[in-house]
Amino acid sequence: AEVAREPNATLAKAVDVLVERLAESTFQELLDKLVQDRRNLLAALDAHGDASAMADACRKALGVQVGQTEADIYHAHFTYDDLTQARLRAVASLMLESDKSTDLKRGEVLADWLNMTPENRQQAVEVYLAQWLTGDKTPVKRLATKAVYDRDADAQDILLREQQRVANYWQAICAFSNWQFTQASLEVIESLLSNYNKLKSNHNALDYDDLILHSLRLLRSVNAQWILYKLDGGLDHILIDEAQDTSPEQWSLVEALIADFFSGEAAHEGDGLPRTLFVVGDDKQSIYRFQGAQPKAFSEKRQLFSHRAQQGGQSFAKVPMVLSFRSTDAVLAAVDATFSQPDVRAGVSYDADEVRHQVFRTGEAGLVELWPLVEPPENEKADVWQIKSESESVVDASAKLAEQIASTVSEWLRNSEWLEAKGRPIQASDVLVLVRKRGQFMEQLVRAFKRADVPVAGMDRMNLPDSLAVSDLLALAEFLLLPHDDLSLACALKSPLVGLDEEALFVCAYGRPKGMSLWERIQQMRSQAHCPKPMEQAHDLLADLLAQVDYIRPYELFSHLLDAGGARARLVARLGEEVLDPVEEFLSLALFYEGSHAPSLQGFMQWIRSGKVEVVRDMEQGQNLVRVMTVHGAKGLQAPIVFMPDTTSTPTTRNSPLWEEVEGRKTLFLSPSSKEDAAYTAQLRNQLKQEEAEEYRRLLYVAMTRAEDRLYIAGWKPKGRNVAEDSWYRWLENGLKPQMDEIAQGDDRALRAYPQS
């Protein structure tokens, strides 16, 4: 809206730069990632002064000159002297005389390039680059054939020099593009954060990041010593829990607060007892890097505090806790075997050379099974115009795996399979399924459990508007608020809420008089003597809702539709039992809204549409249900039986903020894609990939150690691709297979890594 009001303003130009380089989805993704990283952004903007100053620091680091343009970069690299042109023409002539197609093509492009005017060359520079660099912008390995080189001993050197010129030009363009992209992103995000701060100010509100940053500013201000002096008298003991997930800003707060804990008389309370700092953490459990945590800082701060304690003559103790009270020997042996591999252990722990556990539950039954990967279905040639029913549709490998897991648990519950370690039959609540991230596979798991009649808690987080059923309810509500909204009505008519088929909708919508709305057409058809029964039912349902919409609360309206109107049964029949979870949460949301707002449908719809409505469920409710969760969401939870089925996907970095210290201040760098990285941003991206790879390995550790008694490891082969060697499954396979002392013969369900004894 702001850009539309002032299309020539700086912000509008910045948005133009971004939309030229990004798709709609990646534009939103970039903004989301920058907002999520706003603690770093706010701290960096504070250090630099504003977005313009930070963009200038980025420009200097990338080597871009003040006022430089793409035309300047072109002229700086493609201005030839006469001798260079003559040598290039000679080599081009030799290549054109070759009988090899690669020589002829490159020679022709080179000759055409040299015959162009400088202005025309600038317009054709992309075509010229393609002859010297690959699609990934790496140098082409073979520039000419041996026959060309044999005829001119200097030809190879001449071509390599030109290739280097092109590579240098591309690097300079990438540096310029990265700076432009970063500058535009900073303009947009600064405007967004400014508006966000105004909203907070208007509501007298602070968010979590504000509390940290304002406290840090306070302890770094001119009054910091007085504040610390006043605080000092009341602080005797400081406890930091989950210290591996502490961000640098939070560590800075701690350092300021304990500045006098290790020095002189200030190190003791008024009664002479020592003041204490008690820090609890495990760097192997650090999986919240997206919240600013730096697990390496945990060991660095321990060394710092140890040094300060020694200087102040205070005692310091490092207390390792290698004794595990949670898991059986089988599970912990699997963990140790997996992380005995140096490439898997790298970045998991910054202290110990090996990941080793001592078992408290010695002698108790445990089990680890490595399931063979599920193969993707074979491609079948089918009529592309034939719409298959759900039962006929091709099921992908991940859906097949979800069904295998659900049928396994269903069989356990049906047969009252004995859980040896607990001395009782397996219950649904014993089972925890962990996935790397939310998405289609998580939905497939919930659906498979419900189809197998296994009680399941559903997803731990849901974005309600993304649910088909909720989307249909919202479309119907839009129609009830504005009966002339044909699109919303068409969506509602085709949905299970009303239940018209494609043909009935076409008959209703096609051939209407000009200006007649879809609802008016339905009313007209209802008044006719031979109105089709489905259309009659659709009209009566909608007319009933329209008659009530202005007089009853949103919750009552939707409840009436779902129950008295029979829509709940139609939703289940069309979309399956799993549709009930988001529908119930939607009704709960309507009740919640009515508790704090005027209960109008218009207000409720505005409230829903104005933000991302995400429902977070408490998965520790003590109910007898299977839990399906992400590894992040399940941290702190445990279960007797854990399934790890999402083991073949690997992390990706796209549009992630890149940070680097420039002249002592944290500075943001962004690139539209890895292909457009300058050497500087490519190095930063590689550092980020390394950090994400380390977190990926720590995530594996956390997932495995959630299991108390049994751990089942599975996965599926991606269609058309091999499973990556650095995937969880390959690491687990490499670590476990040498340890296996039993392979289940004739059992295609599992390879048993450890016997159940």
N, C-alpha and C positions, 0 to 999 in steps of 0.2 A: 504493500500500500504506500509506503514511504517513497519507494522508487517510482511508482506511478505518479505520485504528486509532483516529484521533482526529477524528471527523466534526465536532466543534464547535470545533476549533482554528482559529487565524488562517489557516493554510495552506489548510484545507478551505474556508473562506469565500472565500479568494482564488480557488481553483480554481472555485468556484461562479460567481463573477463572470465568469470567462473563458468557461466552457462555456455560459453563458446567451447570450453574444454571438458565439461562434465555432462553426463546424462542426468535426467531429473532425479533418478534414484540415488546416483552417486553424489549429486549436489546435496541432497538431504542427508546422506550418510556422512559427508564431510562436516556439515553443520552439527550433526549429532555428536560426532567424535570430538569436535572442538568444544562443544558445550560440556561434554562429559569430562574433558580435560581442563575445565575452567579454573581449577585451583592453580595449575601451572600457568595458565594464561594470565590470571589476575596477578599472580606473584611476579611474572615476567613483565607485564605491562607496568606494574608498580615500580619495578627496578629500572626500566627504560624510560618511563615517563608517560608514553602513549604509544599507540600502534604505529604511528609514523616513524618514531625513533627506533622501534624494534625492526620495522621493515628496512630502515637504513642500515642497521647492524647486519641484517641478513644480506643486503646488497653488497656490503663491504666484504663479508665472508665469502660470498660467491664470486667476487672479483668483477662485478658489474660496475661500470663507470657512471658517474652522475650524468643524467641527461642522455645516456646512450640509447640508441634505437636499434631495431633489427637491421635496418638499412646500414647503419654504421658498422655493425658486426659483419654484414655481408661484404662491404667494401674493404674492411680491414683484412679479410681472409682471401678474397678473390680478385685482388688487383695484381696482375701479372706483369713482370718485366718482359722485354722482347726476347731475351735468351730463353727464359722458361717456356714462353709460348712456342718458340721455334722447336725446342726439344720435345714438347708434348705433341706438336703437329707431326713431327717425324715418327714418333712412336705410334700415333694414331694411323698414319699411313701404312706402317708395317702391319698393324692389326687388321686393317681393311684388306690387305693382300693375302691374309691367312685363309685357309680353307676350313677353319674351325668356327662354329657358330658363336661360341662365347667370345672369341676374339673379334669377330665381325660386329657383334652387337655392342660390345664395350667401345670398340674403335669408332663406330658410327656415332654413338652418344658423345664421345670425347671430341670428335671432329666437329659435330654440330655445335657443341658447347663453345669451342674456340672461335667458331665463325659468328657467334651471336654478339650483339652489342651488350655492354654491361647491364643495361636495363632489362633486356630480354633474358639475360642469364639469371638475374635475380628472380624473375618469374618462373624460370624452369629449374630452380635449384633443387627442388624435391626429386625430380626425375634424375638429376645428376647425382644426387646423394645415393640413390638406389643402386647405382653401378659400383659404388665403393664400400657401402655398408650393407649389412644384412637387415632383415626385418626387425631384428632386435637391436639394431644400430651398433653391431660389433663389426670390425673390419672384415671384408671379404678375404678369404685366405688365398685364393688363386686369381690373380689379376690378368694373367695372360699365359699362353701355352709356351712350352719349351722352344718351339719353332721361332716365336717372336724374339725370345731372349737370345737365341743362337745368332740371330741376324744383327742384333745390336747389344753389345755387352753392357751398355748403360741403361737399357730399357727398363729392367726391373727396378733399379734405383730411382729412375724418373717416375715410374708409376707408384712406387711406395711413398715417395715424397708428396705426390699429389693426393694419395690416399690419406696421408697424415694431415695435409691441409684440410681435407674434407672432414676428417675426424675432429680436428681442432675447432673448425667452424661449428660442427654439431654440438660439441661441448660448450662452446660459448653461447650458442642459441639456447641450449638447455639451461645453462646458468641464468640467462636473462629471463627465460620462461618461468623457471622456479621462483625467481625473485618477484616477477610480476604476479604470479599465482599466489605467492605468500602475501604480498602486499594487498592484493584484492581480498583475500580471505581474512586478513587482519582488519581491513576496513569493515567488512560485513559483520564479523564476530564482535568487533568493538561496538558497533551500532546495536547489535542484538543484546549484548551484555549491558549496554547503557540503558536500553529500554527495560531490561529485566531489573536493573538496579532501581529504576524509577518506580516500577511496580512494587518492589520490596519497600522502598521508602514510603510510598503512599499507604502501604499496609503496616508500616512500622515492624517489618519482618526481617529476620536474618536467616540464611540457610546454614547448613553444616560447615561449608567451606568458609563462610564469613566468620564463623566463630573462631576457626583456626587462624585465619589471616589477620583478623583484627587483634586477636590475642598476641600474635607474633609481632605485629606493628607496635603494640603497647609495650612489649618487653624489649623492643629495640629503639624506643623513643628516647627523648632527652630526659624523661622522668623515670626511665627504666630502673635506675639504681634505687630510687626512693620506693618504687612499687615493689621491687624484689625485697627490699629491706622490710617493708610492711608484711609481705607474704612470708618472709623468712621465719618470723616468729611463730607462725602457725603450721608450718610444714615439718613434720617429724618423719613421716614414712611416705614413700611414693611407690605405688604398685603399677606396673605396666603389664597388662595381659595381652596375649596375641601379638607380641612385639614384632614378629616377623612381618606383620601387615601394617607396620607403622610407616607413615610417609616422612620424607625429609623435613617437611614443615613441622610435623608433630615432634620429631626428634629434636628440632631446634627449640621448641617450647620446653621439652624435658631438660635439655642442656641448660637453658636459662634458669629453670626452677631449682636445679640441683647444683648450681655454681658453687655454693658454699658448703655442700654436704661433706666434702673431703678436705676441708682446710681449717686448721686451728680450732679455736673454741666453738666456732659456728658449726663444726661437725658433730656437736653433741647437743642433746636437748637440755632444758633447764635443770633436769635432775642428773645430768652427767652421762646419761645413756647415749650410745651412738645413734645417729640418724641413719636411716636405711633406705636403700634403693633395691627394690625386688622386681626383677624382670623375668617374665615367663614367655617363652616362645620356642619355635622350632622352624628353622629356615626351610626345612623340607616341606612344610605345610603352607608356604607362601604362594597363594594362587590369586591374589587380588591386585596384581600389578596395574590393572585398569583403574584402580582407586588411588594410585600414586605410591603404592608400597614398593620398597626396594629391599629385597631380602638380604642382599649383600651388606646393606647398612647395619643389619642386626649384629653380625660378627664384628664389623668395624666399630660400632658403638661399644660393644663389650670390651674390645681392646682399649678404646679410649677411656672408659670408666675404670678399667683395671689399672691403667697407667696413672690416672688421677688419684685413685685410692692408695696406690703404692707411694706416690709423691707426698700424700698427706698422712702417711703412716697408718692408714686404715686397712682393715682386712677386706679381702675380695675373694669370692668363691664362685667357681664355675661348676655347676652341678648337672652333669649329663644324666639323662633319664632314658636308658636303653631297655629297661625292663617293660615289656608290654603286657598290660592286664586285659586287653581287648580281644586279641585274636588267638586262634589256635596255632600250633606249631606248623601245620601244613600251609596255612595262609602266610605266615611270616617267613617261612622258608622260601615260598614263591616270591615274596617281595625282595628278600635278600638275593635270590638267584637272578632276578631280573635286573637289579641295580648293581650286581657285581660286574656288569659290562661297563667299561670306562665311558663309552659314548652315551650310554643311558644315564650314568651317574653324574655326568658333567652338568654343573649348574644346579643340581638338586640340593646338595649340601656344600657349604663353603668352609666347613671345619674338618670333617672326617674324610679320610681317604676311601673308606668303605661304609656302606649302609648296612649295619648289623643290628639285629634285635635279639634280646633275651626273652624267653617265653615264660610267663607266669603260669599259664594254663597247660602245663606239661601233662602228657598222657591223655589229653582229651581228643575226641575224634574230630578230624578236620578233613576237608576235601577241596582240591582245586582241579577244575576241569578246563581244558583248552578245546573248544569246539572247532571243527573244520570250518573254513570260510564258506558262506553260502554263495553259490554261483549265481550270476545274473541269468534271467530267463533267456532262452534263445530267441533271436529275432524271427518273427513269423510274418509271412507275406499275407496281408489281409486287405480287404476292400476299405480304402481310406474313408469312403463315404458312409460306411456301415457303422452306426453307433452301437457299441456293445453294451449289454447290460452289465451291472457290477459283477455278477457271478462269472461272466465270460471274459471280463477284462484281464489283460496281462498283469500279473502281480510282479513287482520288481523285487530285487534280492533283499532289500531292507524289510519289505512287508513280509516276505517269506520267513525271515529271521524273527520278526516280531511274533508271527504265528507259532513258530517253534518254541519260543520262550513261553508264550501263553499256554500252549498245550502241555508243556513240561510241568508248569506250576499247577495247571488244572488236574493233571494226573496225580501229582503229589497230594493235593487236597482230597481228591476222590478216593484215593487208596490209603489215606492217613499215613503217608510215608513218615517213618520215624526219624526225628532229628536227634542223632545220637548224643551230641554234646549237651543238649538241653534235657534229654530224657523224656521227650514227649513228641506227639505228632507235629508235623509242620503246619503252621497257621499262615494265613494270607499276610498278616502283619510282619511275619519273619522276612519277607522278600522285599528287597530294595533294588530297583533297576536304575543304573547310573548312565547318563549320556553326557557327551561333551557340551552340547548346546541344544537349545530348544529349536524345534522345527518339525518338518514333516515326519521324521522317524519317531519322535516323541508321541505325536498324534497316532501314528500307526500302532505303537505299543499299547496305548490306552484303548484303542479300538479293538485290538486283538484280545486283550484281557476281557473286555466286556462281551465279546462274541463267544469267548470260551467260558463264560459265566464265572469268571474269577473276580471277586470283589476288589475294585481298584479305586484309589483315591483321586484319580484324574491328575491333571497337570498341576505342578506347584505354582505356576504363573500363567495367566491368560490375558491376552489383549482382546477384550471382548468384541470390539467392532470388527476384528479379523475373523470371528466365527461366522459361518454362513447363516446359522439360525438367528443370531443377534443382528446380523446385517439385514436379514429379511424383516425382523421386527422393527428395525429403524426405518426401513423403506416404507413399511405400512404406516408407521407413525407420521412420516413426512406427508403421506397422502391424506391422513386424517386432519392434519393441520392445514393442508392446501389441496383440496380435492381436484384442482385443475393441474396438479403436478403429474403429467402423464407418465413420465419415466418411472417415478417412484411407484405409481399404481401398477404399471406393467411388471415391475420387479415383484411386487407383492402378489399379483395374480398368478405369476409363474411359480412362486415359492410354495412350499408345502402348507403355508398358513392358509392359502385359499385353494390352491391345487388345480388351476387350469392347465391344460396342456398347450403345446405350441400352436396346434391347429385352432383351438378355441380362441386363443389370444389373437391369432391372425384374423379370424372371422370377425372378431369384435373390433379390431383396430383398423382394418383395411376398408377403404371406401367410405370413410366418414365424411359428412358434409364439412366444408371448410369452416374452421373455427369451433367445431364441436369437440369437446374434450372427451377423453376416454371414459370418464365416469358418466358423462351425459349419454354417451353411446350405450353404456351398460344399462342405465336407467331406461333408455328407449327400448332396448331389447327386452327388458323385464316386463314392460307394459304390453308387449305383443302376446298374442294368444298362444303361439307355438314357441315360446322361449325355451331353449335347451335347458335341461335340468341342471347341469353344472353351472351355467351362467346364472340361473335363477338362485341357486344356493350361494354363489359368489356375491351377487347383489344383496341378498338378504343379510349375509354376514357383515358386509361393509356398511350397509345402511344402519344396521344395529349399532355398530361401533361409532359411526358418525353421530348418531342420536345421543350417545353417552359421553363423547369425548370432552364436551365442555362442562360436564357435571360431576365426573368422578376422577379420582386420583390416578396418576400413571400406573401405580402398582395394581390397582383394582382393574383398570382397563386391560392391561396385559394378562392378568390372571384370568379375567373373564374370557378373553380370546383363547388362551391356551387350554382352559379347562372346559367351560361351558361351550365354547366354540369348537372344541375338539382339535385345536391346532397342535397341541402337545403330541397327541397320538400320530398325527400326520407327519410331524417333524421326525419322530422316532422311526416311522415306517420308511421315510425317504432317506434320512441321514444316519440312522443307527442310534443305539443307546447313548453313545458318547456325546450326542448333542444336548443331553439333559444337563450336563455340568455347566456349560456357558449360559444356558437358559436360566437355570436356578440362580447363578451368580448375577445375571442381569436383573432378575426380579429383586434380589437382595439389594442391588445397587439402587433400584427405584425406591425401595423402602428407606434406604440410607439417605437418599436425596430428600425425601419428604420430611425427614426428621430435622433438616436444617434450612429448607427452602419452602417457598410457597409451592404447593403441590400442583403445578400446572404442567401439561404435556409440553407446551412450548418451552418453558424454562428447563425442563428435564432434558429435552433434545439439545438445547443450546449448551447445557452443562456437559453432556456426553460428547458433542462435536468439538467442544473447545479444547479438549486435551486428550492425551493417550490414556484410556481407561484400562489400567492393568490391575488385575486381581492377584494378590499374593496370598497363598493359602498356608496355613500352619499345618505342616506335615507331622507334627508330634502330638496329635490329638488323642492318641491311645486307642484308635479305632482299628478293627481287624480288617485292614485293607492293604493291598499291595501298593507300594509307593514308587512312582516314576519321577525321577528328579535329575537335575543337572549336578555335576560334581561340585560346582560352586555352591549351589543351593543346599547340597547335602553335607557341607562341611560342618562338623560338630555332631552329625548324626552317625548312627551305626546300625547294623542289622545282622542277624544270624546268617542270612543268605544274601549275597550281592551278585547281581548280574552286571557284567561290563560288555555290552554288545556294540557300542559305538567306538570301535578301536582302529578303524582304517582311514578315518579322515585326519587331515593334518591342518595346522593353523595357516591362515593367509593374512597378509598385510596389504591393505588397500586404503589409500587416503588417510593413513594414520599420521598424526602429528609427529614430526621429527624434532627433537630438541638437542641443542648443543650450547655449551658455554662459550660466549663470544665476549672477550674483554671482561671476564668475570661476571657476566650477566646471562641468564638463561635466555636463549633466542629460538624462536620458532622457524622451522623450514618446512615447506610443503612442495609436493610435486604432483601433477595430475596423474602420473603413472610411472612405474619403474622404467619404462622405455624412454621417458623424458627426463630421467635423473641426470643431473650433472655429476661430475666425479665426487663433489662434496656431499650432495644429498644421497648418492649411491652408497657412500661409506656410512652415512647415518642410517640409511635403510638396512644395511647389513648388520649394524649394531642392534637395531630394533628387532630384526629377524632372530638374532642370537638370543636376545632377551625373551622373545616369545617362545623360542625353542626350549629355553630353560624352564619357562613356566609350564609349557606343554609336558615336560618330563616330571615336574613337581605335581602336576594335575594327575598324572598316572599314579604316582606314589600315594596321593591322597585317596584316589578312587580305590586302590587295592586295599588300603588299610582301613576302609570302612567295614570290611567283612569280618565278622566274628568267627564263624564256623565253616562256611562254604563260600567259595568264589568260583563263578562261572564266567569264562572269557570267550567271547564270540565276535563275529564280524561278518561283513559281506564284501565281495569283490565289486569295486566300481565298474560300471559297464564300459567296456572298451579300454580299460586301463588296468595296469598292474597295481597291486598294493605297494605303497611306498616303503622303502627299506627303513625309513625313519618313522614309521607309524607305530602306534602302541602294539598292534598285533604282532608285527615282525620282532619287536624287542621282546615281547612276552614269549613268543615262540622260541626265539634264540636262547632265552634264559631258562625256560622251563623244560624244553625237550631233552637236554642232557640229563635232567634230574628225574625224568619219568622212569618209574620202575613197574608200571603196568600200562599196557595199551589194550583198551577194550576191543576184543576181537569180534568182528561181525556187528559192531555197534556203530552205525554211521552218525550217531548223535554226539559222541564225545570221545576225546582222547583223555584218559584219566592221568593227570600228572602226579597225583599222590594217592596211595590207597587209603581207604576209609578205616584206618586203625591207628 
